[in-house]
């Protein structure tokens, strides 16, 4: 069993659907982290 982390990205520099990109960004803070799965939703394009 692992941990679930939720984050919000206000910029466009991180391609969230790309596990390798998320792992590179996460490794800055948690070098030993292993990213198993990622998911993303663009709330700016969310229809009301």
N, C-alpha and C positions, 0 to 999 in steps of 0.2 A: 504494500500500500504506500502511496506517495502523498504529496501535498498538492493542493490546488491553489494556484495563484491567479488573481484577476488583476488586470491593469487597463489603464486607459491611455491612449496615445493621441495627443492633440496635433501632432505633426505628421508629416508624410515620409519621414526618414526611415521608418521601420516597416518592412513589408510583413505584416502580421500573419498571413496565411503560410509563410515560409518558415518551417521549423528550424532550419539552419540559421536564418536571420535572427529569430527569437533566441536561439541558443547563444549566438555571438553577443547579443545585447545583454542577455542574462549573465553571461560569464564575467562581465565587468564587475558585477556585484556578488555573484555566487559562482566562483570558478569551477567548482565540482558538480554543478547542476547538470542534469541530463534532461533534455526536453523530449518527452515521449509523444506528445500530441499537442497541437495548437488549433484554435478556432478563432474566428474574428467576425465581427459584424460592423459595417459602416453605418453608424447611427445618423450621420449627416444625410444619407440618402433614404432614410427610413420614411415610409409613407404614413401619414396620420389618418 
